[in-house]
């Protein structure tokens, strides 16, 4: 079987051939490689699970920091997201966005498909929105838009397609419609996507906004009102909330909401936060929508007055039904990194209503604070980081905040490496009770003037790998585009848009690790549970010490890593019966996952 066009830039352990955009041919709405050589482990569903303290599997990920998996060069770049099994889905588009394509790399770094697959071959004028969600392990939903003009009107059709790791389109070839909107060619109505999250049942909830304008002159227009709307799609692609969705936040005061972010509320619903303001007044707002389409924070959501302008950074779930998010504020002569928490009831929990200040500098030194992000170290500790300005703080800095809004470290925070002067890029991803960061490091005294490094920090700010970090990729002139989890405490980094590099939880390049030892005691933050009776011949029960605020995914594998069955334990449930009467005798691995945290149990079935 031919490789799809993902290759190494240089030859190493395998004889791979590099491909450029010119090395592809389009056939039946799919990109196919020309003259590819080698073989792949196609259809591998999951990492081979070994009953050892640390297990490894044959992998194509590079162990050489001078090497990495290389994607073809395309003008519009790629979106990359986790498949929730240890691999990644990749979304690309033609130069004119007329078609969008998907491909897949499994947890061992091998291409899962031998060609790029058109996401919606029956649609023209497809524009990828960058909303790319894995609603259940082994699947991905891509959000695209089509535009059609008829008799002076423009129809925006916002569509979605779901694909699995076998490369199959799970919904109709033309996708399914999330919403359809008519707009006049003069541009009186504009349409934009905010985000989407999993509903915990294989489907997802999507949010977008519609802006209605009035024409002031022939060329000038003013905002009349704005409507933020939501739609829920089932795992089968059915729209549950009508053709145009439901309104979750109406905005009538001609101040447009911006900077919208979405996170799961852990109960099958979604939380959306946004900013709106003018010269006279500034606000942050939010809404929580249940899985049934109910606006839980009132018809118009919650709205809090701020003392300054705010640019929202990133947002994560607080794993207790709320949301934590960061932002850069301009207050008088100062700029600040602020962090906020809305609890499950929509109450602003930190600070005096204006959030918690984690960094405060003079205005002229603070432009770098625009680039601030939040990562989740556990269900109760959150890392915030921002770029150093090269004079006062030459390195990117990290601060931790606990669930009560207390700063964990002294000013100005901690750094990932003392030896490096960090460049413009710093990206992190949650591990198990830790965060893995990748960054551009400049070492003038070293033969490498610039390269990529990575480090794992625990909740106390301790460096868990070599003090200077691990050399991730020996290149310069690039940046880290994205970091996603490998589902075992490690990370997969997208570098320069085109390169993919893997590092496991022990700081080793290209060596995927299997599950933890079953005798290893659980550390705080890992899901605690019992399985009884075990062994069993028919029925067993998975029990948790208390009900959790989030949904949990459970998956049963045999010892060869083959999927037996999977399901969802809803939030608020403390025990789950499992009927295994139809399964053959033997030993099996039961995986329980909630967000970045997981547990594993051996289940013995005796007939």
C-alpha positions in Angstrom: 0.0 0.0 0.0 1.3 3.4 -1.0 2.0 6.1 1.6 -0.1 9.2 1.5 2.1 12.2 1.0 3.5 12.6 4.5 7.3 12.0 4.6 10.5 12.8 6.3 12.6 15.6 5.1 15.7 13.4 5.3 16.3 9.6 5.3 16.6 7.8 8.6 15.4 4.5 9.8 13.0 3.9 6.8 13.4 4.5 3.1 10.8 7.3 2.8 10.4 9.7 -0.1 9.7 13.4 0.3 6.7 14.8 -1.5 5.9 18.4 -2.5 2.7 19.8 -3.7 3.9 19.1 -7.3 4.2 15.4 -6.4 0.4 15.0 -6.0 -2.2 14.3 -8.5 -6.0 14.8 -8.1 -8.1 11.8 -8.8 -11.8 11.4 -8.1 -11.8 14.5 -5.7 -8.9 13.0 -3.7 -5.2 13.8 -3.5 -3.1 10.8 -4.3 0.7 10.4 -4.1 2.7 9.8 -7.2 5.4 7.1 -7.0 5.2 6.6 -3.2 7.2 3.7 -1.8 7.1 1.8 1.5 4.4 0.3 3.5 2.1 1.3 6.4 0.2 -0.3 9.2 -3.2 0.8 7.8 -6.2 0.5 9.9 -4.4 0.4 13.2 -7.1 1.5 15.7 -5.1 2.1 18.8 -1.7 1.8 20.4 -0.8 -1.8 21.4 -1.5 -2.1 25.1 1.1 -4.0 27.0 0.8 -5.1 30.6 4.2 -3.7 31.7 5.3 -0.7 33.6 6.2 1.1 30.4 5.5 -0.4 27.0 6.6 0.7 23.5 5.3 0.0 20.1 7.0 0.1 16.7 6.7 3.6 15.5 7.5 5.9 12.6 7.8 9.0 14.7 11.4 10.3 14.4 13.8 9.8 17.3 16.2 12.3 15.7 15.7 16.0 16.5 17.0 16.8 13.0 14.1 14.9 11.5 10.3 15.0 11.6 7.2 13.9 9.7 6.7 16.4 6.8 3.4 17.3 5.3 3.1 18.5 1.7 3.5 22.2 1.0 0.1 23.8 0.5 -0.6 27.6 0.5 -3.4 27.6 3.1 -1.7 25.4 5.7 -3.3 22.8 7.9 -5.6 22.3 10.9 -4.4 19.5 13.2 -6.4 18.0 16.0 -6.2 14.9 18.3 -8.2 11.8 17.4 -8.5 11.1 21.2 -6.7 7.8 20.7 -3.1 9.1 20.4 -3.0 10.1 16.7 -4.0 13.2 14.8 -6.4 14.2 12.0 -5.2 16.7 9.5 -7.4 19.1 7.5 -6.1 21.0 4.4 -7.6 22.9 1.5 -7.0 23.7 -2.1 -5.4 27.2 -2.8 -8.9 28.6 -3.7 -10.7 26.7 -0.9 -12.9 25.1 -3.5 -12.3 21.7 -1.8 -11.1 20.6 1.6 -9.3 17.4 2.4 -8.6 15.3 5.4 -5.9 12.7 6.3 -5.0 10.8 9.4 -1.8 9.7 11.3 -2.2 7.1 14.0 -0.6 7.1 17.5 2.6 5.4 16.2 3.1 8.0 13.5 2.1 5.9 10.6 -0.3 7.2 7.9 -3.7 5.6 8.4 -4.9 6.3 4.9 -3.1 6.1 1.5 -4.7 9.3 0.1 -6.2 12.6 1.0 -10.0 12.2 1.2 -12.3 15.0 0.1 -14.5 16.1 3.1 -17.5 17.1 1.0 -17.1 16.0 -2.6 -20.6 17.1 -3.4 -20.1 20.7 -2.5 -18.4 23.6 -4.2 -17.0 26.8 -2.7 -16.1 25.1 0.5 -14.3 27.3 3.1 -12.8 25.7 6.2 -13.6 27.6 9.4 -10.9 26.0 11.5 -13.5 24.3 13.7 -12.2 20.8 13.9 -13.6 18.7 16.8 -13.2 15.1 17.8 -16.6 14.4 19.4 -15.7 10.8 20.3 -12.5 8.7 20.1 -11.5 7.9 16.5 -13.7 10.5 14.8 -13.5 14.1 13.7 -16.1 16.7 12.6 -14.9 19.4 10.2 -16.9 22.7 9.9 -17.1 24.2 6.4 -19.1 26.8 4.6 -20.6 27.1 1.1 -21.8 30.2 -0.6 -24.3 30.4 -3.4 -25.6 33.5 -5.2 -29.0 33.5 -6.8 -31.0 36.5 -8.0 -28.9 39.1 -6.1 -29.0 37.2 -2.8 -26.3 35.2 -1.2 -27.0 32.0 0.7 -24.5 30.9 3.4 -24.8 27.2 4.2 -22.8 26.3 7.2 -22.1 22.5 6.9 -20.4 19.8 8.9 -18.9 16.4 8.0 -17.9 13.5 10.4 -15.1 11.1 9.5 -13.6 8.1 11.3 -10.1 6.8 11.4 -10.9 4.3 8.6 -11.3 7.3 6.3 -15.0 6.9 5.9 -17.4 9.8 5.7 -20.0 9.0 8.4 -22.6 11.6 7.1 -23.8 12.2 3.5 -21.1 13.2 1.0 -22.4 16.7 1.0 -22.3 16.9 4.8 -25.1 18.1 6.9 -26.4 21.6 7.3 -25.8 23.4 10.7 -27.6 26.5 9.5 -28.6 28.3 6.3 -28.8 32.1 6.1 -29.9 34.4 3.4 -28.1 37.7 3.0 -28.3 40.6 0.6 -25.3 41.2 -1.6 -24.9 44.7 -0.1 -23.7 42.9 3.0 -26.5 43.8 5.5 -26.0 40.4 7.2 -22.7 38.8 8.1 -22.1 35.4 9.5 -19.2 34.0 11.6 -18.4 30.8 13.5 -17.4 31.0 17.2 -16.6 27.3 18.0 -17.9 23.9 18.8 -17.6 21.3 21.5 -18.5 17.6 21.9 -21.9 16.8 23.5 -20.4 13.7 25.1 -22.6 11.4 23.0 -20.7 11.4 19.7 -22.3 14.6 18.5 -21.5 18.3 19.1 -22.8 21.7 19.8 -21.8 24.5 17.4 -22.0 28.3 18.1 -22.0 31.1 15.6 -23.0 34.8 15.4 -25.1 36.7 12.9 -24.6 40.5 12.6 -27.3 42.7 11.2 -26.3 46.1 9.7 -28.2 49.2 8.5 -26.8 51.2 5.6 -26.0 54.8 6.6 -24.7 55.8 3.2 -24.1 53.9 0.0 -20.8 52.7 1.4 -21.1 53.1 5.1 -23.0 50.9 7.5 -23.7 50.6 11.2 -24.3 47.6 13.3 -28.0 47.2 14.2 -27.9 44.1 16.4 -26.2 40.8 16.8 -27.5 37.3 17.5 -25.3 34.5 18.9 -26.9 31.1 18.0 -26.3 27.5 18.7 -27.1 24.1 17.0 -26.7 20.6 18.3 -25.9 17.8 15.9 -26.3 14.2 17.0 -23.7 11.5 16.3 -25.8 10.7 13.1 -25.7 14.3 11.9 -29.3 15.2 12.8 -30.0 18.8 13.7 -31.9 18.9 16.9 -32.6 22.7 17.2 -34.3 23.6 13.9 -32.9 24.9 10.6 -31.5 28.1 12.1 -30.6 26.9 15.6 -31.5 28.6 18.8 -30.6 32.1 20.0 -28.4 32.0 23.1 -27.4 35.6 23.4 -29.2 38.6 21.7 -27.2 41.8 21.6 -29.4 44.9 20.8 -27.2 47.8 21.9 -25.0 48.1 18.7 -21.9 46.9 20.5 -20.6 43.8 18.7 -19.4 40.9 20.8 -16.0 39.6 19.9 -13.3 37.2 21.1 -15.8 34.3 21.6 -14.5 31.1 23.1 -16.3 27.8 23.8 -15.6 25.0 26.2 -17.6 21.9 27.3 -19.5 22.2 30.6 -18.8 18.5 31.3 -22.5 17.6 31.2 -23.1 17.5 27.5 -23.6 21.3 27.2 -21.4 24.2 26.3 -20.1 27.4 27.8 -19.4 30.4 25.6 -17.6 33.6 26.8 -17.1 36.9 24.9 -16.1 40.5 25.2 -17.9 43.7 24.1 -17.2 47.3 24.7 -16.7 50.9 23.5 -14.7 53.8 24.7 -17.1 54.4 27.6 -17.8 50.9 28.8 -16.3 47.4 28.8 -17.9 44.0 29.5 -17.3 40.3 29.6 -20.3 38.1 29.0 -21.1 34.4 28.9 -23.8 31.9 28.4 -24.2 28.2 29.3 -26.4 26.0 27.1 -27.6 22.6 28.2 -27.6 19.5 26.0 -31.4 20.2 25.7 -30.9 23.7 24.3 -31.8 25.5 27.5 -30.1 28.8 28.3 -29.0 28.1 31.8 -27.7 31.6 32.6 -30.8 33.4 31.6 -32.2 34.4 28.2 -29.4 36.9 27.6 -26.6 35.2 29.6 -24.5 37.0 32.2 -22.7 40.3 31.7 -20.1 41.9 33.9 -18.8 45.5 33.8 -15.0 45.8 33.6 -12.7 48.7 34.5 -10.7 48.4 31.2 -10.5 47.0 27.7 -9.9 43.3 27.5 -8.6 41.1 24.7 -9.6 37.5 25.5 -6.9 34.9 25.2 -7.8 31.2 25.6 -10.4 29.3 27.7 -10.5 25.8 29.3 -13.1 24.0 31.3 -12.6 24.2 35.1 -13.8 20.5 35.3 -16.5 21.6 37.8 -19.1 22.8 35.3 -17.5 26.3 34.7 -14.8 27.9 32.6 -11.4 29.5 33.2 -10.0 32.0 30.7 -7.2 34.5 30.2 -7.0 38.0 28.7 -4.8 41.0 28.2 -6.2 44.2 29.7 -5.1 47.9 29.2 -5.7 49.8 32.5 -4.5 53.4 32.7 -0.7 53.4 32.1 -0.4 49.7 32.6 -1.1 46.4 30.7 -2.0 43.3 32.6 -2.6 39.6 32.1 -5.8 38.8 33.9 -7.5 35.5 34.5 -11.2 34.9 35.1 -13.4 32.0 36.3 -17.1 31.7 35.8 -18.6 28.8 37.9 -21.3 26.5 36.7 -23.9 29.2 37.8 -22.2 31.9 35.7 -20.8 33.7 38.8 -17.5 35.6 38.3 -15.3 33.9 41.0 -11.9 35.6 40.9 -10.9 39.2 41.8 -13.2 42.1 42.4 -15.2 41.5 39.2 -12.3 42.4 37.0 -10.5 39.1 37.2 -7.2 38.2 38.9 -4.1 40.1 37.8 -1.2 37.7 37.2 1.1 40.2 35.5 1.2 43.9 35.5 3.7 46.1 33.7 4.1 49.7 32.4 2.1 50.2 29.2 5.1 50.8 26.8 6.7 47.5 28.0 3.5 45.4 27.8 2.7 44.8 24.1 3.9 41.2 24.5 1.2 40.5 27.0 -1.2 40.2 24.0 0.1 36.7 23.6 -1.2 34.9 26.7 -2.6 31.4 27.0 -4.0 29.1 29.6 -3.3 25.4 29.9 -4.7 22.8 32.3 -2.3 21.1 34.6 -5.0 19.2 36.5 -8.7 19.7 37.4 -7.7 22.3 40.0 -4.4 24.0 38.7 -4.2 26.2 35.6 -1.0 27.5 34.0 -0.9 30.9 32.3 2.0 32.0 30.2 3.0 35.0 28.1 5.9 36.2 26.0 8.9 38.0 27.6 9.7 41.4 26.2 13.5 40.8 25.7 14.6 43.4 28.3 12.7 43.2 31.5 11.9 39.5 31.1 13.8 37.8 28.2 12.1 34.5 28.7 8.5 33.4 28.4 7.0 33.3 31.9 4.5 30.9 33.4 2.3 31.4 36.5 -0.1 28.9 38.1 -3.5 29.6 39.6 -5.5 27.2 41.7 -9.3 26.7 41.7 -9.7 29.3 44.4 -7.9 32.0 42.4 -4.7 31.9 44.4 -1.3 32.4 42.6 0.9 29.4 43.4 4.3 31.0 42.6 6.1 34.2 43.4 6.4 37.0 40.9 7.2 36.9 38.1 6.6 33.1 37.7 8.7 30.3 36.4 10.4 29.6 33.1 10.8 26.4 31.2 14.6 26.9 30.8 17.2 29.2 32.4 19.7 28.8 29.7 17.6 29.8 26.7 16.3 33.2 25.6 12.9 32.2 24.3 11.6 33.3 20.9 8.2 34.4 19.8 6.6 30.9 20.1 5.6 29.0 23.3 2.8 26.4 23.1 1.7 24.0 25.8 -0.6 21.0 26.1 -2.0 19.3 29.2 -0.4 16.2 30.5 -1.1 14.1 33.6 -0.8 16.6 36.5 1.6 18.6 34.3 1.9 20.7 31.2 4.3 20.1 28.3 5.7 23.2 26.6 7.5 23.6 23.4 9.3 26.8 22.4 11.9 28.3 20.1 15.2 28.6 22.0 18.1 30.9 20.9 21.6 29.9 22.1 24.2 32.2 20.6 27.1 30.4 22.2 25.9 27.1 20.8 26.4 25.8 17.3 22.6 25.8 17.0 21.6 29.5 16.8 18.0 28.5 17.1 16.1 25.2 17.6 12.9 23.9 19.2 12.9 22.6 22.8 10.3 21.1 25.1 9.9 20.7 28.8 7.4 19.1 31.2 6.4 21.1 34.3 4.5 19.6 37.2 1.9 21.5 39.3 4.7 22.8 41.6 6.6 24.3 38.7 9.4 21.6 38.8 11.0 20.7 35.5 10.5 17.0 35.0 13.0 16.5 32.2 16.6 17.7 31.8 16.9 21.2 33.2 17.7 22.7 29.9 14.8 20.9 28.2 14.7 18.3 25.5 15.8 19.2 21.9 12.6 18.7 19.9 13.5 19.8 16.4 16.8 21.2 15.1 15.4 23.9 12.8 15.2 27.7 12.7 12.9 30.3 11.2 9.7 28.5 12.2 7.2 28.6 15.0 5.1 26.0 16.9 1.6 26.1 15.3 -0.1 23.8 17.7 0.4 21.1 20.4 -2.0 18.2 21.0 -2.0 15.4 23.5 -0.8 11.9 22.6 -3.4 10.7 25.2 -0.6 9.1 27.4 0.9 12.2 29.0 3.0 13.2 26.0 2.5 15.6 23.1 2.5 15.9 19.4 3.8 19.3 18.1 2.9 20.9 14.8 5.9 23.0 13.8 6.0 25.6 11.1 2.6 24.3 10.0 4.1 21.3 8.1 6.2 19.3 10.5 4.9 16.9 13.2 7.1 15.7 16.1 6.2 13.5 19.0 7.6 13.5 22.5 6.3 11.0 25.2 5.7 11.7 28.9 9.3 10.8 29.7 10.8 13.3 27.3 11.8 10.7 24.6 11.3 11.6 21.0 9.3 9.2 18.8 8.8 6.5 21.4 5.0 6.1 22.1 4.3 4.8 25.6 1.5 2.5 26.5 -0.6 2.7 29.6 0.9 3.0 33.1 1.6 0.0 35.3 -1.6 -1.3 36.9 0.2 -1.7 40.2 1.3 2.0 40.1 -0.7 4.0 42.7 -3.0 6.7 41.3 -1.7 10.2 41.8 -4.1 13.1 42.6 -6.2 14.1 39.6 -6.3 10.6 38.1 -9.8 9.1 38.1 -10.2 6.7 41.0 -12.6 3.8 40.5 -13.2 0.1 41.3 -14.4 -2.8 39.2 -16.4 -5.5 41.0 -16.9 -8.4 40.7 -13.7 -9.1 38.9 -13.4 -11.8 37.6 -16.9 -12.0 36.3 -18.9 -14.2 34.0 -21.6 -11.7 33.0 -22.1 -8.5 34.9 -19.6 -6.2 36.6 -20.0 -2.7 38.0 -17.6 0.3 37.6 -17.9 2.4 40.8 -16.4 5.8 41.6 -15.9 7.2 45.2 -18.2 10.1 44.4 -20.2 11.4 41.4 -18.2 13.6 39.0 -19.2 16.8 37.4 -18.0 15.7 34.0 -18.8 12.9 31.6 -16.4 9.9 31.5 -15.6 7.8 28.4 -15.0 4.1 29.0 -13.5 1.7 26.4 -12.8 -2.0 26.6 -9.8 -3.5 24.7 -8.4 -6.9 24.4 -4.7 -7.5 25.0 -3.9 -6.9 21.3 -5.4 -3.4 21.5 -8.6 -4.3 19.6 -11.7 -2.3 20.5 -14.4 -4.5 22.1 -17.0 -1.8 23.1 -17.2 1.7 24.4 -19.7 4.0 26.1 -20.3 7.1 28.1 -20.9 7.6 31.9 -22.9 10.8 32.3 -21.9 13.4 34.9 -23.4 12.9 38.3 -23.3 9.1 38.0 -21.2 7.2 40.6 -21.6 3.6 39.3 -22.0 2.1 35.9 -23.0 -1.6 35.3 -21.2 -3.3 32.4 -22.7 -6.4 30.7 -19.9 -8.6 29.4 -21.9 -11.8 29.1 -21.4 -11.9 25.3 -17.6 -11.5 25.5 -15.3 -14.5 25.4 -13.2 -15.6 28.4 -9.9 -13.8 28.8 -8.2 -10.7 30.2 -9.2 -7.3 28.9 -8.2 -3.7 29.5 -10.8 -1.2 30.6 -9.9 2.5 30.0 -11.7 5.3 31.7 -11.0 8.8 30.5 -12.2 12.3 31.5 -10.4 15.1 29.7 -6.7 14.7 30.1 -7.0 12.3 33.0 -7.3 8.6 32.6 -7.3 5.3 34.5 -7.0 1.7 33.4 -8.2 -1.6 35.0 -7.7 -5.2 34.1 -11.0 -7.0 33.7 -11.0 -10.9 33.8 -13.9 -12.7 32.2 -14.3 -16.4 33.1 -17.1 -18.5 31.5 
